[in-house]
Amino acid sequence: MNRETRQERRERRQRKRRERMPQHGKSLARVYRDAILKRLKGKTKSE
């Protein structure tokens, strides 16, 4: 019986997860940045 180590199973799971993840362009970085800036602006108003 072929026994694989915990590390090997973990790597195989992570590889599958990475393949499933959609490939992002630079537009996603802009979305994240805008969201952070919006959150920061909101905090300054409430304080």
Sequence and secondary structure as in RCSB ss.txt:
>XXXX:A:sequence
MNRETRQERRERRQRKRRERMPQHGKSLARVYRDAILKRLKGKTKSE
>XXXX:A:secstr
     HHHHHHHHHHHHHHHS    HHHHHHHHHHHHHHHHHHHHH 
